[in-house]
Amino acid sequence: MKNKLFLLALSFLGFGVLALEKPNILIIYADDMGHGDISVMNPESKIPTPHLDTLAASGMRFDDGHSSSGICTPSR
């Protein structure tokens, strides 16, 4: 029984170390936001988005996502 608990504790410690090595992922899912509304996508945007611009500049950007629905129900 002690061996099983010891192995279980070691496995949790191992998962903690693996979690530190993986990148943080942030998904921003917004309803009714156009592709050019964020100024990092459209420098001529009328909406100031300095925090989103900083996030986009400091990480990876995946800007070609698609929804399986033609209407806004996935975000509601």
C-alpha positions as CSV (number, residue, x, y, z in Angstrom):
1,M,0.0,0.0,0.0
2,K,2.8,2.4,0.8
3,N,4.5,1.7,-2.5
4,K,1.3,2.6,-4.4
5,L,0.9,5.8,-2.5
6,F,4.6,6.7,-3.1
7,L,4.3,6.0,-6.8
8,L,1.1,8.1,-6.9
9,A,2.8,11.0,-5.2
10,L,5.8,10.7,-7.6
11,S,3.4,10.8,-10.6
12,F,1.8,14.0,-9.4
13,L,5.1,15.6,-8.9
14,G,6.1,14.6,-12.4
15,F,3.0,16.1,-13.8
16,G,3.8,19.4,-12.0
17,V,7.2,19.5,-13.6
18,L,5.7,18.9,-17.0
19,A,3.1,21.6,-16.5
20,L,5.9,24.1,-15.8
21,E,7.5,23.4,-19.1
22,K,4.4,23.8,-21.3
23,P,3.3,27.2,-22.5
24,N,0.4,29.1,-21.2
25,I,-2.5,29.3,-23.7
26,L,-5.1,32.1,-23.7
27,I,-8.1,31.8,-26.0
28,I,-10.2,35.0,-26.4
29,Y,-13.6,34.1,-27.9
30,A,-15.6,37.2,-28.6
31,D,-19.1,37.5,-30.1
32,D,-19.7,40.2,-32.7
33,M,-16.0,41.2,-33.0
34,G,-14.8,41.8,-36.6
35,H,-11.4,40.8,-37.9
36,G,-10.3,44.4,-38.2
37,D,-11.7,45.6,-34.9
38,I,-8.4,44.9,-33.0
39,S,-5.7,47.4,-34.0
40,V,-3.0,44.6,-34.3
41,M,-5.1,43.2,-37.2
42,N,-6.0,46.6,-38.6
43,P,-3.7,49.6,-37.9
44,E,-6.5,51.9,-39.1
45,S,-9.0,50.6,-36.5
46,K,-11.1,53.2,-34.7
47,I,-11.1,51.1,-31.5
48,P,-8.0,51.3,-29.3
49,T,-6.9,47.9,-28.0
50,P,-3.5,48.4,-26.4
51,H,-3.7,45.4,-24.1
52,L,-4.7,43.0,-26.8
53,D,-2.0,44.4,-29.1
54,T,0.6,43.7,-26.3
55,L,-0.6,40.1,-25.9
56,A,-0.5,39.6,-29.7
57,A,3.0,41.1,-29.9
58,S,4.5,39.0,-27.1
59,G,3.2,35.6,-28.1
60,M,2.0,33.5,-31.0
61,R,-1.1,34.5,-32.9
62,F,-3.6,32.1,-34.6
63,D,-6.0,34.3,-36.5
64,D,-7.7,31.9,-38.8
65,G,-10.2,30.1,-36.6
66,H,-13.6,28.9,-37.8
67,S,-16.9,28.0,-36.1
68,S,-19.1,25.1,-37.2
69,S,-22.1,27.4,-37.0
70,G,-23.2,30.2,-39.4
71,I,-24.8,32.1,-36.5
72,C,-23.7,33.3,-33.1
73,T,-25.0,30.4,-31.0
74,P,-21.5,28.9,-30.3
75,S,-20.6,32.0,-28.2
76,R,-23.9,32.2,-26.3
